[in-house]
Amino acid sequence: MIGKTLYKYYTSQILKNFAKIGICISVLFTLIEFVGLVTRVDTNLYDIFKMTLYKTPNIIFNSMPMIILLVFIYTFYKQNKNQEITASLSSGISMPQILIPSIIFAFAFGIITTTILQPIAVQTNKNFDYMWDLDKKNEQTTLKLSKTGLWLKEKLPNKYHRIINAKKINENTFELSKVQIIEFNEEKNNIKVINSDKMTILGDELILKNVIDYTEKPSVKYETLIIKTSINKDIIRRVFTKIDKISFWQLNEYIKRLKQSELNANEGIFILNFLISIPIIFVATVFIASFFSARPLSRVHTKKTIISGVLTGFALYFYINSFKSLVLVSEINPIIIGWTPALSMLLLGIILLLSSDKVNN
């Protein structure tokens, strides 16, 4: 069994290497993002720098599996080069026991990534999106999904505003049901209130059916009412695409709101289960990394190890992200899709660990 002293030594090595590699990769990807923004946005360098900083936590979060894999490949290679793994194996400590400090670190940091880093990345990414919209002069139409349905706030000419609340949405036709529309000016007077059973968006028009206009007394009923608008289907579609920008701590509640509005919550269920599985993904990277660089020194080639590790890291990144697309087009249970990356990687890692352990023995 690995002793406390050796455990602390291995853990300190992992932390040092994590700091080195994590900073290097984060800085590299952040610089790439900065250069990309310089070519894509029309603003001053200070704002571009702010946008890059807002984007950085999201960059780190998305690249974390790659970072963790490279950290352990490098850590095991250094231990192997210094004969530390050989000495441990000779003293009767098995490879799985040698990996215990790495497994604990990976699992703990996976929890931190899900519960702390992801919410931070979500919040800073919202700030980035806001600055991006300002640069592109996108219409600032506010969109929110709450317990009471979908809420839209639209700016109108002459300092007027329009608020639209819909209890339910058909995500295929973008038809809104049980709709209430309120229009008012900045002084909160000249208020106009309209209720409608159904509302559809056609070009720059809102088509309302079975309407009651409460603006005048007595109220007026219309079978159909057409209102000009700047809202389009792309704006409504944001309610489906923004789910990856919901904090882990708010995701479960957001899924409930989607279901209450009769919207497809599969993507949210997938993301929630994927986030929960991140600690398992990080543990799997420990097993995979041990195959590359914890084998006998005679079987480890520095350049091949580094190249193989980097390529595996990129492959891991694309492999994980492929499931985000799969959930949108597949009828497979989103819980199964959410856990597939972690469980498949864990199975692969265990197989590689067992084969590496046979070689070491």
C-alpha positions in Angstrom: 0.0 0.0 0.0 1.3 3.5 -0.9 2.4 5.5 2.2 1.4 9.0 3.2 4.8 10.4 2.4 4.8 9.0 -1.1 1.2 10.0 -1.5 2.0 13.6 -0.6 5.0 13.6 -3.0 3.0 12.3 -5.9 0.2 14.8 -5.2 2.7 17.7 -5.1 4.1 16.7 -8.4 0.7 16.5 -10.0 -0.2 20.0 -8.7 3.1 21.5 -10.0 2.7 19.9 -13.4 -1.0 20.9 -13.5 0.0 24.6 -12.9 2.7 24.5 -15.6 0.7 22.7 -18.3 -2.7 24.3 -17.4 -1.2 27.8 -17.7 0.6 27.1 -20.9 -2.4 25.6 -22.7 -4.8 28.2 -21.4 -2.5 31.1 -22.5 -2.0 29.5 -25.9 -5.7 29.1 -26.5 -6.5 32.5 -25.1 -3.9 34.1 -27.5 -5.6 32.3 -30.4 -9.0 33.6 -29.2 -7.5 37.2 -28.9 -6.1 37.1 -32.5 -9.4 35.7 -33.8 -11.4 38.5 -32.1 -9.0 41.1 -33.6 -10.0 39.9 -37.0 -13.8 39.5 -36.3 -14.8 42.6 -34.2 -14.7 46.3 -35.0 -13.7 47.8 -31.6 -10.6 49.0 -29.7 -8.0 46.7 -28.3 -9.1 47.3 -24.7 -12.6 46.0 -25.4 -11.1 43.0 -27.3 -8.9 42.3 -24.3 -12.0 42.4 -22.1 -13.9 40.1 -24.4 -10.9 37.7 -24.4 -10.8 37.6 -20.6 -14.6 36.9 -20.5 -14.1 34.0 -22.9 -11.1 32.5 -21.1 -12.9 30.5 -18.4 -15.1 28.9 -21.1 -11.9 28.1 -23.1 -10.3 26.5 -20.0 -13.5 24.5 -19.2 -13.8 23.1 -22.7 -10.1 22.2 -22.9 -9.9 20.8 -19.4 -10.0 17.0 -20.3 -7.1 17.6 -22.7 -5.2 19.5 -20.0 -5.8 16.8 -17.4 -4.6 14.1 -19.9 -1.4 15.9 -20.7 -0.7 16.7 -17.1 -0.8 13.0 -16.2 1.2 11.9 -19.3 3.9 14.4 -18.3 3.8 13.5 -14.6 4.1 9.7 -15.3 6.8 10.3 -17.8 8.9 12.3 -15.3 8.3 9.7 -12.6 9.3 7.0 -15.0 12.4 8.8 -16.2 13.5 9.2 -12.5 13.0 5.5 -11.9 10.3 6.3 -9.3 7.7 4.0 -10.9 10.3 1.2 -11.2 11.3 1.6 -7.6 7.7 1.5 -6.4 6.9 -1.6 -8.5 10.1 -3.3 -7.1 9.0 -2.6 -3.5 5.7 -4.5 -4.1 3.4 -1.6 -4.9 1.2 -2.3 -7.9 0.4 0.1 -10.7 -3.2 0.7 -9.6 -1.9 1.6 -6.2 0.7 4.0 -7.7 -2.2 5.7 -9.5 -4.3 6.3 -6.4 -3.0 9.9 -5.8 -3.7 10.7 -9.4 -7.2 9.2 -9.3 -8.1 11.1 -6.2 -6.8 14.4 -7.7 -8.6 13.7 -11.0 -11.9 13.0 -9.3 -11.7 15.9 -6.9 -10.8 18.3 -9.7 -13.6 17.0 -11.8 -16.0 18.0 -9.1 -14.4 21.4 -8.9 -14.7 21.8 -12.7 -18.4 20.9 -12.7 -19.5 22.9 -9.6 -17.2 25.9 -9.7 -15.4 26.4 -13.1 -18.5 25.7 -15.3 -20.7 28.3 -13.5 -17.9 30.8 -13.7 -17.5 30.1 -17.4 -21.3 30.5 -18.0 -21.4 33.9 -16.3 -18.3 35.3 -18.1 -19.6 33.9 -21.4 -22.8 35.9 -20.9 -20.6 39.1 -20.5 -18.8 38.1 -23.7 -22.1 37.6 -25.6 -23.3 41.0 -24.4 -20.2 42.8 -25.7 -20.4 40.8 -28.9 -24.0 41.9 -29.5 -23.0 45.5 -28.9 -20.2 45.3 -31.4 -22.4 43.7 -34.0 -25.2 46.1 -33.1 -27.6 43.2 -32.6 -31.1 44.2 -31.5 -31.1 43.9 -27.7 -34.3 41.8 -27.4 -34.4 40.3 -24.0 -35.2 36.6 -23.8 -36.0 34.7 -20.6 -37.5 31.4 -19.7 -39.1 31.3 -16.2 -41.7 29.3 -14.2 -44.4 31.5 -15.9 -43.2 30.7 -19.4 -41.3 32.5 -22.1 -40.7 36.3 -21.7 -39.6 38.6 -24.5 -38.9 42.3 -24.1 -38.8 44.3 -27.4 -37.7 47.9 -27.9 -40.2 49.9 -30.0 -40.0 53.4 -31.6 -40.7 56.6 -29.6 -39.3 55.1 -26.4 -42.0 52.4 -26.2 -41.4 48.8 -25.0 -43.3 45.6 -25.6 -43.4 42.6 -23.3 -44.6 39.3 -24.5 -45.4 36.4 -22.2 -46.2 32.9 -23.6 -47.1 30.0 -21.4 -46.2 27.3 -24.0 -44.1 27.1 -27.2 -44.2 24.6 -30.1 -40.5 24.2 -30.9 -41.2 22.9 -34.4 -43.6 25.6 -35.6 -42.6 28.3 -33.1 -46.3 28.8 -32.3 -46.8 30.5 -28.9 -49.8 29.7 -26.8 -51.7 31.6 -24.1 -50.0 34.8 -24.9 -50.2 38.2 -23.2 -48.7 41.4 -24.8 -48.1 44.6 -22.8 -47.0 47.8 -24.5 -45.9 50.9 -22.5 -43.7 54.0 -22.7 -40.8 54.9 -20.3 -43.2 56.8 -18.1 -45.2 53.6 -17.6 -48.4 55.1 -19.0 -50.3 54.7 -22.2 -50.4 51.0 -21.4 -51.8 48.5 -23.9 -52.8 45.0 -22.9 -53.6 42.2 -25.4 -54.4 38.5 -24.7 -54.3 35.9 -27.4 -54.8 32.1 -27.5 -52.2 31.6 -30.3 -49.4 33.7 -31.8 -47.1 32.9 -34.8 -44.3 34.9 -36.3 -44.4 35.5 -40.0 -41.6 37.7 -41.4 -41.8 41.0 -39.4 -45.4 40.4 -38.2 -46.9 38.8 -35.1 -50.1 36.9 -36.2 -52.5 36.6 -33.2 -55.6 34.4 -33.1 -58.6 34.7 -30.8 -57.6 38.1 -29.4 -59.0 40.2 -26.6 -57.7 43.8 -26.5 -58.1 45.3 -23.0 -56.7 48.7 -23.9 -60.1 50.3 -24.2 -63.2 49.7 -22.0 -65.1 47.7 -22.8 -62.6 45.2 -24.2 -62.6 44.4 -27.9 -62.4 40.9 -29.4 -60.7 40.0 -32.7 -60.5 36.7 -34.5 -57.1 37.8 -36.0 -54.8 40.6 -35.2 -51.5 41.5 -36.9 -48.8 43.5 -35.2 -45.5 44.7 -36.7 -42.4 43.4 -34.8 -38.6 43.2 -34.9 -38.8 39.7 -33.3 -38.1 36.8 -35.6 -37.8 33.0 -35.2 -34.0 33.2 -34.7 -34.6 35.2 -31.5 -37.2 32.6 -30.3 -34.7 29.9 -31.2 -32.3 31.3 -28.6 -34.3 29.6 -25.9 -33.2 26.3 -27.3 -29.6 27.2 -28.1 -28.8 29.0 -24.8 -29.1 25.9 -22.6 -25.3 25.3 -22.7 -25.0 28.7 -21.1 -27.0 27.7 -18.0 -25.0 27.2 -14.7 -24.8 23.6 -13.4 -26.7 24.8 -10.2 -29.6 26.2 -12.3 -29.7 23.5 -15.0 -32.2 21.2 -13.2 -34.6 24.1 -12.7 -34.2 25.2 -16.3 -35.1 21.7 -17.5 -38.3 21.8 -15.4 -39.2 25.1 -17.0 -38.6 23.7 -20.5 -40.9 20.8 -19.7 -43.6 23.1 -18.3 -43.5 25.0 -21.5 -43.8 21.7 -23.4 -40.3 22.2 -25.0 -37.8 19.5 -25.7 -35.5 19.2 -22.7 -33.3 16.5 -24.1 -30.3 18.7 -24.6 -30.5 20.0 -21.0 -30.8 16.5 -19.6 -27.7 15.5 -21.7 -25.7 18.5 -20.4 -26.7 17.9 -16.8 -25.7 14.2 -16.9 -22.5 15.1 -18.8 -21.5 17.6 -16.2 -22.1 15.1 -13.4 -19.9 12.5 -15.3 -16.9 14.9 -15.7 -15.1 13.5 -12.6 -15.3 10.0 -14.2 -13.9 11.4 -17.4 -10.9 12.9 -15.6 -10.3 9.5 -13.8 -10.4 7.8 -17.2 -7.6 10.2 -18.4 -5.4 8.9 -15.6 -5.7 5.3 -16.9 -5.2 6.4 -20.5 -2.1 8.5 -19.6 -0.6 5.6 -17.6 -0.6 3.6 -20.9 1.4 6.3 -22.7 4.1 7.1 -20.1 3.9 4.8 -17.1 5.2 1.7 -18.9 8.8 0.5 -18.6 11.2 3.2 -19.7 12.6 1.1 -22.5 9.2 1.1 -24.1 8.6 4.9 -23.7 9.9 7.3 -26.4 9.8 11.0 -25.4 8.8 12.4 -28.8 6.3 9.7 -29.5 4.8 10.0 -26.0 4.3 13.8 -26.4 2.9 13.5 -29.9 0.6 10.6 -29.0 -0.6 12.5 -25.9 -1.4 15.7 -27.8 -3.2 13.8 -30.6 -5.1 11.8 -28.0 -6.0 15.0 -26.2 -7.4 16.6 -29.4 -9.2 13.3 -30.3 -10.7 13.3 -26.7 -11.9 16.9 -27.2 -13.7 16.1 -30.5 -15.0 12.8 -29.2 -16.7 14.5 -26.2 -18.1 17.3 -28.3 -19.5 14.9 -30.9 -22.1 13.7 -28.4 -23.4 17.3 -28.0 -24.5 17.1 -31.6 -25.8 13.6 -31.3 -28.3 14.5 -28.7 -30.0 17.0 -31.1 -30.6 14.4 -33.9 -30.9 11.1 -32.0 -33.8 9.5 -30.3 -31.5 7.8 -27.8 -32.2 8.6 -24.2 -30.2 11.8 -23.4 -29.1 10.3 -20.0 -27.4 7.4 -21.9 -25.8 9.9 -24.3 -24.6 12.1 -21.4 -22.9 9.2 -19.7 -21.5 7.5 -22.8 -18.3 9.6 -23.1 -17.3 9.0 -19.4 -18.2 5.2 -19.3 -16.6 4.4 -22.7 -13.4 6.3 -21.8 -13.3 4.6 -18.4 -13.7 1.2 -20.0 -10.9 2.0 -22.5 -8.7 3.3 -19.7 -9.2 0.2 -17.5 -8.3 -2.0 -20.5 -5.2 0.0 -21.2 -4.2 0.0 -17.5 -4.6 -3.8 -17.3 -2.5 -4.3 -20.4 0.1 -1.9 -19.1 0.2 -3.7 -15.7 0.8 -7.0 -17.5 3.8 -5.5 -19.3 5.2 -4.0 -16.1 4.9 -7.4 -14.4 
